[in-house]
């Protein structure tokens, strides 16, 4: 890490030159993970990062603080075998939403296109009618997506520490 900021940055839209100018969700995550300040921390899978980047930017300034409980949760949600990770996460996500996926959504799940699948599933089981309901669904689905990554990356039950 280049330098620890004097104070925590304000969560805001877009890219920032330094924490003094604010931070998007992923820039904040990079600081929490001890990585260089930037919106593509190595400790977060690229497909999850794409979802989080977009979520940060579509939320209003008034709603963006609702992301704070998720800060830090994405740290470590990456794997060497990104293709397998993404396929497994996409399959879990589609199943957890509980709707019958369209042919396109099935293809995205099979190829591990988590970002595309996530945003498509925001319309399921039916589009919401108010912006407040959409924000509530987004936060619920972001929590669900993190849970899918955590479940896929968790060691098998009964597996001891590797040594």
Buried (B, 14 or more C-beta within 10 A) or exposed (E): EEEEBEEEBBBBBEBBEEBEEBBBBBBBBBBBBEBEBBBBBEBBBEBBBBBBBBBBBBBEEEBBEBBEEBBEBBBBBBBEEEEEBBBBBBBBBBEBBEEEBEEEBBEBBEBBBBBBBBBBBBEBEEEBEEEEEBBBBBBEBBEBBBBBBBEBBEEEEEEEEEE
